[in-house]
Amino acid sequence: MLKTPDVLLLLCLVGAANALYKQWIPDTNYENKTNWDKGAVPCGNDIVQFSAQRKVSVFVETTHAVQEMKFPVDGEFILNSGAGFYVVAGQDPSCGQGVVTQFKDSDSLQWFNPALWQAAATLDDLQRGNFLFSVHEESVPCQYDDVVFKALSSFSVDTSSSQSSIPVKSVSVQGKVFDSRSEFSQYLSSRSGQLQFHGSSAVTVGNPGCGDPTGCDCGNSVNHQRICSSVKCASLNCKKPLLPVGHCCEVCGAIVTIQYAAGFNLQTYRQRIYQLFLALPKYKSIQLGMSKVFKSQRLMGIIPFGTSPEIQVAIVDGEKGTLSENLARDIVNDVDSHGSNFGITGAGFQASSGSSSESWRWCRVGVPSLPSLPSMPSMPSMPSLSSLKRNTDIGELGGPLDHGFENPMFDKPEMLPDILEAKAINSISMTQTGVYYINPVYDENETDFNA
């Protein structure tokens, strides 16, 4: 994972409704010393070698002196204005004894390696180093993202995957933005395109941006195993490590789950989290990623019957997760006080310390009308629920009757309309035989978090 001191977490300033910019980190530039096996750019006394069977595209920014150069059978030099090579007559006194230096192989660099990408909200943020933290699946370009290969640079990327194509919004190469599928397809078939992009899958552009204010699915879950195959997980010291959806490794920290209704805007809420919490000095070391995920729904906690969207806030602080837990509590408390203003219906969190909390605040966002019940035949008058309640308050021996726990649906009938209205959206099931209400005291999802 990239670590940049000042990157802090400007991490969430953008919403999933807007595309992110994902920039490829490695390059095959001649001037990049990490591309040479001796760890230095060749000089006038050196013999430069490129593997004969290698296909390579190399950007050359300026002029270079060499003693000798062995070219690959298939490759290209992309020369910047004024760039080139020349042979030094005799010895170059500034170069030392001279060595044979080999250009490294970059063919194995995988598109789906999350460590090889960095994300930002804008192109300007890419230049400034204001990078975003994401779970591993979203560190790789999502289907709504703009992909950037640095200008004045060359590269080689293996796009192999289990799918025939990799859809993105646009691709920028050498400063030129491709957002037309046909135009980019022509580039991929060019000599440079074939050297820079190789593998079993074709990158395609022209995918529309995310138009859902609540966020969109990244689309990389189908490649989860491929993404995680290149990730090395660190050892952890926290009590109960957590595994965020879309991440390859367990983490020390906290996961906040947010449920929402109509009117929720992920970008607006992310900005609120930053302004309220991430801008505080005490949270400067926090890494936070917010994304829309789909949680599997299970009848009686066992039988799957679909998925429901929710917002996942993954909070990581790299130590035992104490700081992350404090931030998670702050977020949930804020939801409890102000969540209804943002279309949030509830929130809860799990922490790597083993603690958890729920603060489900159900908002009135439109209650369906209940169908009229069929008329019943005349029957002898029956006592009301309230009169039954009063008559059963006294036991056979004249003392108070122990009711056990209060059932808000029975013991307090005056609360019935409010409870039904507040729970109507998520707890009413209508069938041909009637209308059923789920017991509000029972939560089928209330189980220990399994990291």
C-alpha positions in Angstrom: 0.0 0.0 0.0 1.3 3.5 -0.9 2.3 5.6 2.1 2.7 9.3 1.6 3.0 11.5 4.8 0.8 14.3 3.5 -1.7 12.0 1.8 -3.5 11.7 5.1 -6.9 11.2 3.9 -8.0 13.6 1.8 -9.2 10.2 1.1 -12.8 10.6 0.8 -13.3 14.0 -0.7 -15.0 12.7 -3.7 -18.2 10.8 -4.2 -18.7 7.6 -6.0 -21.1 9.5 -8.2 -18.1 11.2 -9.8 -15.3 9.2 -11.5 -11.9 9.0 -9.8 -8.6 9.3 -11.6 -6.5 6.1 -11.3 -2.9 6.6 -12.3 -0.5 3.8 -13.3 2.7 4.1 -11.2 5.5 2.1 -13.0 7.1 3.3 -16.2 9.6 2.1 -18.7 11.5 5.4 -18.9 15.1 5.4 -19.8 15.9 7.9 -17.1 14.3 5.9 -14.3 17.2 4.3 -12.4 14.9 1.6 -11.0 14.5 0.2 -14.6 18.2 -0.8 -14.7 19.7 -3.8 -13.0 22.6 -1.8 -11.6 20.3 0.8 -10.0 21.7 3.6 -12.1 21.1 5.2 -15.5 23.8 4.2 -18.0 26.6 6.6 -18.7 29.2 7.0 -21.4 31.4 4.1 -20.5 28.6 1.6 -20.0 27.3 -1.1 -22.4 23.5 -1.0 -22.5 21.6 -4.2 -23.2 17.9 -4.8 -23.9 16.8 -8.4 -23.9 16.8 -9.6 -27.5 13.4 -11.4 -27.2 11.7 -8.6 -25.2 9.1 -6.3 -26.6 9.6 -2.9 -25.0 8.5 0.7 -25.4 11.0 3.2 -23.8 10.6 6.9 -23.4 13.8 8.9 -23.6 13.6 12.4 -22.2 17.1 13.8 -23.0 20.4 12.9 -24.7 22.6 10.1 -23.4 26.2 8.9 -24.0 26.8 5.1 -24.3 29.8 2.9 -25.1 27.6 0.3 -26.9 23.9 -0.5 -27.1 22.3 -3.9 -27.9 18.7 -3.4 -29.0 15.7 -5.8 -28.7 14.3 -7.5 -31.7 11.0 -5.8 -31.2 10.7 -2.5 -29.4 10.7 1.3 -29.8 12.2 4.4 -28.3 9.9 7.4 -27.9 12.2 10.4 -28.1 11.3 13.6 -26.4 12.2 16.8 -28.3 16.0 17.0 -28.5 16.5 13.5 -27.0 18.9 10.9 -28.5 22.1 8.8 -28.0 25.7 9.3 -29.0 28.9 7.2 -28.6 31.7 8.6 -26.5 35.1 8.5 -28.1 37.5 7.1 -25.5 36.6 7.1 -21.9 34.1 9.3 -20.1 36.0 10.6 -17.0 32.7 11.2 -15.2 31.4 7.7 -15.7 33.8 5.4 -13.9 35.1 2.1 -15.1 32.0 1.2 -17.1 29.7 -1.8 -16.7 27.3 -3.9 -18.7 23.8 -2.8 -17.5 20.6 -4.5 -18.4 17.1 -2.9 -18.8 14.7 -4.8 -16.4 11.8 -6.8 -17.6 8.5 -5.1 -17.0 6.2 -7.5 -18.8 5.0 -9.1 -15.6 3.4 -5.9 -14.2 -0.3 -6.6 -13.9 -3.2 -4.3 -14.4 -5.0 -5.9 -11.4 -2.2 -5.3 -9.0 -3.6 -2.7 -6.6 -0.1 -1.6 -5.5 0.7 -0.3 -9.0 -2.1 2.3 -9.0 -2.7 5.6 -7.1 -6.0 7.4 -7.0 -7.1 11.0 -6.7 -10.2 13.1 -7.1 -8.7 15.4 -9.8 -5.8 15.5 -12.1 -4.4 18.4 -10.0 -4.5 16.1 -7.0 -2.5 13.5 -8.9 0.2 16.1 -9.4 0.1 17.3 -5.8 0.2 13.8 -4.3 -3.3 14.1 -2.7 -4.0 10.4 -3.1 -7.0 8.5 -1.9 -7.1 5.3 0.2 -9.4 2.5 -1.1 -10.1 -1.1 -0.4 -8.0 -3.3 -2.8 -10.8 -3.9 -5.3 -11.3 -0.2 -5.7 -7.6 0.6 -5.9 -7.6 -0.9 -9.4 -9.5 1.2 -12.0 -13.3 0.8 -11.6 -15.6 0.8 -14.6 -16.5 4.5 -14.0 -12.9 5.8 -13.6 -10.6 7.8 -15.8 -7.3 5.9 -16.2 -4.1 8.0 -16.5 -0.7 6.9 -17.8 1.7 9.8 -17.1 2.6 12.1 -19.9 6.2 12.1 -21.1 6.4 8.4 -20.1 6.3 4.9 -21.5 4.9 1.8 -19.8 4.1 -1.9 -20.1 1.0 -3.4 -18.5 -0.4 -6.9 -18.6 -4.2 -6.7 -18.9 -4.9 -10.4 -18.5 -8.1 -11.3 -16.7 -10.9 -13.8 -16.8 -13.0 -11.4 -18.8 -12.5 -10.5 -22.4 -12.6 -6.7 -21.7 -11.8 -4.2 -19.0 -14.3 -1.3 -19.2 -13.3 2.2 -17.9 -14.5 5.7 -18.6 -11.4 6.9 -20.4 -7.7 6.3 -20.8 -5.0 9.0 -21.1 -1.7 8.1 -22.8 1.1 10.6 -23.5 -1.4 13.4 -22.5 -4.0 12.3 -25.1 -7.4 11.3 -23.6 -9.2 8.5 -25.3 -12.9 8.3 -24.5 -14.1 6.9 -27.8 -14.1 3.1 -28.0 -13.3 3.0 -31.7 -10.5 5.6 -31.4 -8.8 3.8 -28.5 -9.2 0.5 -30.3 -7.2 1.9 -33.2 -4.5 3.0 -30.7 -4.3 -0.5 -29.2 -3.7 -1.9 -32.6 -0.9 0.5 -33.3 2.8 -0.4 -32.7 3.0 1.6 -29.5 -0.4 0.3 -28.3 0.7 -3.3 -28.8 4.0 -2.7 -26.9 2.3 -0.9 -24.0 -0.8 -3.0 -23.5 -0.6 -6.8 -23.7 -2.5 -9.7 -22.2 -5.7 -11.6 -22.8 -8.2 -8.8 -22.0 -8.7 -5.6 -24.0 -9.2 -2.3 -22.1 -12.3 -0.5 -23.5 -13.2 3.1 -23.0 -16.5 5.0 -23.3 -18.2 3.6 -20.2 -20.6 6.2 -18.8 -19.9 7.8 -15.4 -21.8 6.8 -12.3 -25.2 8.6 -12.3 -26.4 7.4 -9.0 -25.9 9.9 -6.1 -25.8 7.1 -3.6 -22.8 5.6 -5.4 -22.1 2.8 -7.9 -20.6 -0.7 -7.7 -16.9 -0.6 -8.8 -17.3 -3.8 -10.8 -14.0 -5.4 -9.8 -15.4 -8.1 -7.4 -15.4 -10.5 -10.3 -11.6 -10.1 -10.3 -11.2 -10.3 -6.5 -9.0 -13.4 -6.5 -6.8 -12.0 -9.3 -6.4 -8.7 -7.4 -5.6 -10.4 -4.1 -3.1 -12.8 -5.6 -0.6 -9.9 -5.8 -1.2 -8.6 -2.3 1.0 -9.5 0.6 -0.8 -9.0 3.9 1.0 -7.7 7.0 0.9 -9.4 10.4 -1.5 -7.7 12.8 -1.4 -7.2 16.6 -5.0 -6.2 17.2 -7.5 -8.4 19.1 -10.0 -9.0 16.4 -8.8 -8.0 12.9 -11.6 -7.0 10.5 -12.0 -7.8 6.8 -13.7 -4.9 4.8 -15.7 -5.9 1.8 -13.5 -5.6 -1.3 -10.3 -5.8 0.7 -7.7 -8.6 0.5 -6.3 -8.4 4.0 -7.7 -8.1 7.5 -7.0 -4.8 9.1 -6.7 -3.2 12.6 -9.3 -0.5 12.8 -13.1 -0.3 12.5 -15.8 -0.7 9.9 -18.9 1.5 10.0 -22.0 0.3 8.2 -24.5 3.0 7.0 -28.0 2.3 5.8 -29.7 5.0 3.7 -32.9 5.9 1.9 -33.9 8.3 -0.9 -32.1 11.6 -0.7 -28.7 10.2 0.4 -25.7 11.6 -1.5 -22.4 9.8 -1.0 -20.3 12.8 -2.1 -22.1 15.2 0.2 -21.7 12.8 3.1 -18.0 12.1 2.4 -17.4 15.8 2.5 -19.1 16.0 5.9 -17.0 13.3 7.3 -13.8 15.1 6.2 -14.9 18.4 7.5 -16.1 17.2 10.8 -13.5 14.5 11.6 -10.6 13.9 9.2 -9.5 17.5 9.2 -8.9 17.2 13.0 -5.2 16.8 14.0 -6.0 13.8 16.2 -7.2 11.9 13.2 -4.3 12.8 10.8 -2.9 9.3 10.7 -6.2 7.7 9.8 -6.8 6.0 6.5 -10.5 5.9 5.5 -12.2 4.5 2.5 -15.9 4.9 1.9 -17.8 2.8 -0.7 -21.1 1.3 -1.7 -21.3 -2.4 -1.1 -24.0 -5.0 -1.4 -24.8 -7.1 1.6 -26.3 -10.5 1.3 -29.8 -10.8 2.8 -30.8 -14.0 4.5 -34.2 -15.2 5.6 -34.0 -16.1 9.3 -30.3 -15.6 9.0 -29.9 -18.7 6.9 -31.6 -18.7 3.5 -30.1 -16.1 1.0 -32.7 -14.2 -0.9 -30.9 -11.3 -2.5 -28.7 -8.3 -1.6 -29.2 -4.8 -0.3 -26.9 -1.8 -0.8 -25.2 -0.1 2.1 -22.3 2.2 2.7 -19.1 0.8 4.1 -16.7 3.1 5.9 -13.4 1.2 6.4 -11.1 3.0 8.9 -7.5 1.9 9.4 -4.9 3.4 11.7 -2.2 0.7 11.4 -1.7 0.0 15.1 -4.2 -1.7 17.4 -7.1 0.2 16.0 -7.9 2.4 19.0 -7.9 5.6 17.1 -10.1 4.1 14.4 -12.6 2.9 17.0 -12.8 6.5 18.4 -13.6 7.8 14.9 -16.1 5.1 14.3 -18.0 6.1 17.5 -17.9 9.7 16.4 -19.4 8.9 13.0 -22.2 6.7 14.5 -23.0 9.4 17.2 -23.2 12.0 14.4 -25.6 9.7 12.5 -27.7 9.4 15.6 -28.0 13.2 15.9 -28.0 14.3 12.3 -28.3 11.3 10.0 -31.9 12.0 9.0 -30.8 15.3 7.5 -28.6 13.3 5.0 -31.1 10.5 4.2 -29.3 8.1 6.5 -31.6 5.6 8.3 -29.1 3.9 10.5 -25.5 3.1 11.3 -23.4 0.8 13.4 -19.8 -0.3 13.7 -17.4 -3.2 14.5 -13.9 -2.5 15.8 -10.8 -4.7 15.9 -10.9 -4.4 19.7 -13.9 -6.7 19.7 -16.4 -4.0 20.6 -19.3 -3.0 18.4 -22.2 -0.5 18.5 -25.4 0.1 16.8 -27.3 3.3 16.5 -30.2 2.6 14.2 -32.1 5.8 13.6 -35.1 5.1 11.4 -36.2 8.1 9.4 -39.7 8.7 7.9 -39.0 8.8 4.2 -42.4 7.8 3.0 -44.7 5.1 4.5 -46.7 2.8 2.3 -50.4 2.7 2.9 -51.6 -0.6 4.5 -54.3 -2.5 2.7 -57.8 -2.4 4.2 -58.5 -5.5 6.2 -61.6 -7.6 5.2 -64.8 -7.0 7.3 -65.3 -9.6 10.0 -68.6 -11.2 10.9 -70.5 -9.9 13.9 -69.1 -11.3 17.2 -69.8 -10.6 20.8 -68.1 -7.5 22.0 -64.5 -8.2 23.2 -62.5 -6.2 25.6 -59.9 -3.8 24.2 -56.2 -4.4 24.4 -55.9 -1.6 27.0 -58.6 -3.2 29.2 -57.0 -6.6 28.9 -53.8 -4.9 29.9 -55.4 -3.4 33.0 -57.3 -6.6 34.0 -54.1 -8.7 33.8 -52.0 -6.4 35.9 -53.2 -8.3 39.0 -52.3 -11.9 39.7 -54.4 -14.6 41.2 -53.1 -13.8 44.7 -53.9 -10.1 44.4 -50.2 -9.0 43.8 -48.7 -7.5 40.7 -48.2 -9.9 37.7 -44.7 -10.4 36.4 -44.8 -9.7 32.6 -41.2 -10.6 31.9 -40.0 -8.1 29.2 -42.1 -5.5 27.6 -43.2 -6.2 24.0 -43.7 -2.8 22.4 -46.2 -4.3 20.0 -48.4 -5.6 22.8 -47.7 -4.1 26.1 -48.0 -0.5 24.8 -50.8 -0.5 22.2 -50.8 3.3 22.2 -47.3 3.1 20.5 -48.5 0.8 17.8 -49.1 3.4 15.1 -45.7 5.1 15.6 -43.9 1.8 15.6 -45.6 0.5 12.5 -45.0 3.8 10.7 -41.3 3.9 11.6 -40.6 0.3 10.6 -43.0 0.1 7.7 -40.6 0.3 4.9 -38.3 -2.5 6.0 -40.6 -4.6 8.1 -43.8 -5.2 6.2 -44.4 -8.2 4.0 -47.6 -8.2 1.9 -48.8 -11.5 0.4 -52.1 -12.7 -1.0 -53.0 -14.0 2.5 -52.3 -10.9 4.5 -49.8 -8.3 5.9 -47.1 -9.5 8.2 -44.9 -7.4 10.5 -41.5 -8.3 11.6 -40.9 -8.2 15.4 -39.0 -4.9 15.9 -37.1 -6.4 18.8 -35.6 -9.1 16.6 -32.8 -8.3 14.1 -31.8 -11.1 11.9 -28.6 -9.3 11.1 -27.6 -8.8 14.7 -24.7 -11.3 14.8 -21.1 -11.2 15.8 -19.0 -9.6 13.1 -17.0 -12.3 11.3 -13.8 -10.8 9.9 
